[in-house]
Amino acid sequence: MQKTHIYFTTASTPIGRFFIGVTEQGLCTINWDKQDWYLFLQKAGKQFHITTSENVHKCRPILDELNAYFNIKLTRFTVPVDLFLVTPFQNKVLGALCNIPYGTTTKYRDIATLIGKPQAFRAVGAAIGSNPVPIVIPCHRVIRSDGGLGGFGGGLERKTFLLKLENDSFGSNAYNG
């Protein structure tokens, strides 16, 4: 069994408190609440020997970027990401999300087409729903084909906030709910 050490901290943001975890390879999780954090650790523990320690210093790069994002000073995250728990399909979907420009939205069906699986929009939705690093990998920028918000692990209020933040700061064609 592989060993993985996760350094973690918490962060207060305009949309609530986050539990943030990083490995030596990069950001591995952003969780909305303590229960999600424990579920992440439980899932990771099934495949890896997980050790954890609180370490704000190791988490500083993502904390700084989140702060800049919420203060409308960052439109693209640059911190490395460690997606050690995702499948190859999920990795492909999440990679496509990174190409959605700040302040814009796209549809689940468009992501499915982009990755070469145009009929797999439901599977794409499930992969997006399992995004371990929301905001950094901008799953909030994906909406339903009818223009509705669709789902969001952090709740629709948070998704609306993020889209409005980006739309107001960039003045583009993001969702205006």
Secondary structure, DSSP 8 states (H G I E B T S, - for coil): -EEEEEEEEEEEETTEEEEEEE-SSSEEEEESSHHHHHHHHHHHHHHEEEEEEE-HHHHHHHHHHHHHHHTT--SS--S-B--TTS-HHHHHHHHHHTTS-TT--EEHHHHHHHTT-TT-HHHHHHHHHT-SSBTTB-GGGEE-TTS-----TT-HHHHHHHHHHHHHHH-SS----
